[in-house]
Amino acid sequence: MLGDMDHYRDLWAEPASRAMDIAGVSPGWHCADIGAGTGAVTELLARRVTRSGRIYAVDQDPQSRDDIADIAVGHTQVIALTQAVEDLTLPEAVDLAWCRFLLLHVWDPEIAIAAMVASIKPGGWLIVEEPIISAGRIDGEPFSMPEARHPDIGATIAGLVRRAGCEIEEAWAYAPVGAGPGPVADLLEDLTGVALADESVMLSPLVTVVAKTPQ
């Protein structure tokens, strides 16, 4: 999990904003942020769906309920649920389900995607954002994440989404780059505990897939 939500939000806000524009996220939508963690996506969605909307922030770690408790105050209704994605059971079908940095950790990504699709209204939206860890670089050397079950899942999510019966509207990869002090170096230190000097860093590309569910 990323340690500093401000860096997380700032570095990945561009692809998130583009994805929401494509899906047409607007006031009144009911959405689910699956694997919500500290609530970065929940906050971004809250600003779009406003007070007339609703967001289910779902994470298997009970601590997430406390982390996101005050995020959307004044923006929308947020309901925190402690569930694993494989056991996803929402109180209602939603207009949009979104996951980010989730599938690289689950046992079976296909089961996770199927559970998300089943939670969405017919013709609703699925947004999946996952990394290609090994494509990240520090002075040319590749990243690794030994604890991740599927560290390069981002390279295959388009096919997984298609096989789940969804129609892809757009898909792309985005990788923030930096050298020296700044948000890229700070986020890398949050993740790895390693402080950098002037090394060139390209964070692992984040692949975003925006798709419509079957009617």
C-alpha angles and dihedrals in degrees: 000000000000113000103212116047094194092060090042093052095044097047096047100031094098098062090039092054091047091050092051091049091053093049092043095233105192144161114307097027120139110219140175124217103200115202088015096177110172091354105254094143091039090058093048091050092046091061090055102043093042125191093319091060135074134218128197107207105201126189134148091225111084089209088073090071089065094041094057099033097106101026100100101031106142093016110067147322113289121192115192117211127186105218140126113242091240088061095041112160116165125188090239142006111272135216092231138016118194134185130182127183089354110105094056087068104041125095096236120017093193092058090047093051092046090053091052093048090050090056094056128087115252107277091016128130137271121192118187123183118183134157136239094221098187092055092066116098140204107193087334097311116121124246123242134195109188094181093059116095093207107020095170097041090126089074091062106033095097090062092043091053092049092049088053087064098257127135113230114227097181138346132183145149127244127190124180113218130199148151129208125000117354144091095302093055091041093052092047089053090050090054101040107019089234118127115213130210116195100329118139111247131193110183117224108280114258112219115210122198119188113192143165120232122232117281 
